[in-house]
């Protein structure tokens, strides 16, 4: 079985996927966009949210 990940390499979503649990990412969404992350990764608030949602989706799919 080959697992293909929808996350592009070198993105904020990949960093979130590799470095955080689902709970941590869901908490981040509840807290709101992190200005530091947005600056470092050059993201808008909507992009920040989308990247975290992508990471959560991939983690859930990989643990099914």
N, C-alpha and C positions, 0 to 999 in steps of 0.2 A: 504494500500500500504506500502510495506517495502522498505526502502532505504538502499542499501548496499554500503558502501564506500570502494573503492579500496585502500585507504591509510592505511598503517599499523600503529598501535598505537605506540607512542614513537619515531616517525621518524621526520626528518626535514620537510618532506612533510606535516605531520600532524600539526606541528607548523606553517608552512606557511599558511595552510588552515584555521587554527583557528585565526590567528593574522593579516592577511593581506587581502587587497582587490585585485581583479584581476588587477586593474591598478597598484598597488604597486608591485605586482609580475611581471607583464610585464615590468615595468620600471627596476626592478632588472635584468631581463634577458638582457635588452638593455645595462645596465651599465656593466655587467659582474660579474663573480663570486666574492663573498665577502670572502676575506681571513679569516676573523674572524668566519663567519658561517662555512666555510670549516674546520677550526681547531676545533671548539666546537663540531661539529657533525661528525668529522672524515670522511670527504667526499673529493673525487677528484673533479676537476672542472666539469667533465662530470656527476658525480653523483649529484652534487649540481644543475646543470641545469635540470636533469631528475626529481629530487624531486620537483622543482618549477613547472615544466611543469605538473607533476602529480597533484599538488595542484590546478593549474589553471583549468585543465580539470575537476576535481571534483567540484570545485566551479561553473563552468559553467553548469555542469550536474544538480547540486542541485538547480540552479536558473531557470531551464527551466520549 
